[in-house]
Each structure stands twice: as C-alpha cells, then as structure tokens.
Amino acid sequence: MDLHRAETDAYNAAPGTGAGADLGIEVPVNASAPLIPQGELDRLGAGLHRALAGFVDDPERALTDADILLEDTVAQLTEALSARRKDLRDGWQEQGADTERQRVLLLDYRDLVERLLGV
C-alpha cells in the first residue's frame, strides 16, 4: 500500500473511522453529528415555515418571527459550538495525551471548522 495514500486516506476519513479508531483511540462520537438535536431542528424549521407562510397576511409579524427564530438558532449553535470546543480542548489539554490522540483531535477541529465554513 502506498504510504502517502494511507496517510491521506486516514486524514480524510470521517471522524471515528480513520486511523485513530483503528488504533483504539477514543474519537468523539458526535464529531460529525448535527450540532443541534433533531427535535430542535424540526422546531426551528417549522417556525421558519410559519414565518414564510404568514408573510402575505402580516409581513411585519413574519419578519419579527424570522428575527426571533434566527436569534434562537444562533444561540443554540453558539451553545453547541462552545460545548464541542470544550470537549476538544479537554481532549488535548489532559495530562499524558499522546501524539496520536492529538492528531485525531486536530482532525476533529478540522472537521468542525470545515463544516462551519461549508467546505
């Protein structure tokens, strides 16, 4: 097997499936999970649908509802991202974290940043 190819495959593997998982290194299960729980995604989506559907009858109310919905969404994302960052930071700041564990955590950082950037 081509060593460069193996490294690239491990680097690009989905969290929990790459080299870290093969070596028995604990990879956060939620690394690529939705940041907002499904029930909240459904609630936020329904709120957006109501705001859009209500525009014709009451444009100001629809815009107010959409603004509140955006504020709620941003707050939930901020809370979820803060919790995820804490998990990642705790993983590499713990005493005795080896280089392989740090590499896996770096890949998790990369995954999260790329998801936020839409890459």
C-alpha positions in Angstrom: 0.0 0.0 0.0 1.2 3.5 -0.9 2.2 5.2 2.4 1.2 8.7 1.2 -2.2 7.3 0.1 -2.7 5.6 3.5 -1.9 8.9 5.3 -4.2 10.8 3.1 -7.0 8.3 3.5 -6.6 8.4 7.3 -6.5 12.2 7.3 -9.6 12.5 5.1 -11.6 9.7 6.8 -14.8 10.5 8.6 -14.3 11.0 12.4 -14.5 7.7 14.2 -13.5 5.7 11.1 -9.9 6.8 10.5 -6.6 5.7 11.9 -7.4 6.8 15.4 -10.4 4.4 15.5 -8.2 1.6 14.2 -5.7 2.2 17.0 -8.3 2.1 19.7 -8.1 5.9 20.3 -11.4 7.3 21.6 -12.8 9.5 18.9 -15.8 11.6 19.9 -19.0 10.0 18.6 -20.5 13.4 18.0 -17.7 14.7 15.8 -19.8 14.9 12.7 -23.3 14.7 14.3 -25.6 17.6 13.8 -24.8 20.4 16.3 -28.5 20.9 17.1 -30.6 17.9 18.1 -33.2 16.7 15.5 -36.2 17.8 17.6 -34.9 21.4 17.7 -34.0 21.3 14.0 -37.7 20.3 13.4 -39.0 23.0 15.7 -36.8 25.7 14.1 -37.7 24.5 10.6 -41.4 24.6 11.4 -41.0 28.1 12.8 -39.3 29.3 9.6 -42.1 27.7 7.5 -44.7 29.5 9.6 -42.9 32.8 9.2 -42.7 32.4 5.5 -46.3 31.3 5.1 -47.5 34.2 7.2 -45.8 36.9 5.2 -48.7 37.6 2.9 -51.1 38.2 5.8 -48.8 40.0 8.1 -45.3 40.9 6.8 -44.1 42.6 9.9 -45.1 39.7 12.1 -43.4 37.3 9.7 -40.2 39.3 9.9 -40.4 39.6 13.7 -40.9 35.8 13.9 -38.0 35.2 11.5 -35.8 37.5 13.5 -36.6 35.7 16.8 -36.1 32.4 15.1 -32.6 33.5 13.8 -31.7 34.7 17.3 -32.8 31.3 18.8 -30.8 29.4 16.2 -27.7 31.4 16.7 -27.9 31.0 20.5 -28.3 27.2 20.1 -25.4 27.0 17.7 -23.2 29.1 19.9 -24.0 26.9 22.9 -23.4 23.7 20.9 -20.1 25.0 19.5 -18.9 26.1 22.9 -19.6 22.7 24.3 -17.9 21.0 21.3 -14.8 23.2 21.7 -14.6 22.4 25.4 -14.7 18.7 24.6 -11.9 19.1 22.0 -9.8 21.4 24.3 -10.2 19.0 27.2 -9.0 16.1 25.0 -5.6 17.7 24.2 -5.0 19.5 27.4 -5.4 16.4 29.6 -2.2 15.1 31.1 -0.5 12.5 29.0 -2.4 13.0 25.8 -0.1 11.2 23.2 0.7 12.5 19.7 -1.8 10.1 18.0 -4.6 11.3 20.3 -3.6 14.9 19.5 -3.6 14.1 15.7 -7.1 12.7 15.9 -8.3 15.8 17.9 -6.8 18.0 15.2 -8.8 16.2 12.6 -11.9 16.8 14.7 -11.0 20.5 14.8 -10.6 20.5 11.0 -13.9 18.7 10.5 -15.8 21.2 12.7 -14.2 24.3 11.1 -14.8 22.9 7.6 -18.4 22.3 8.5 -18.8 25.8 9.7 -17.2 27.2 6.5 -19.2 25.0 4.3 -16.1 23.4 2.7 
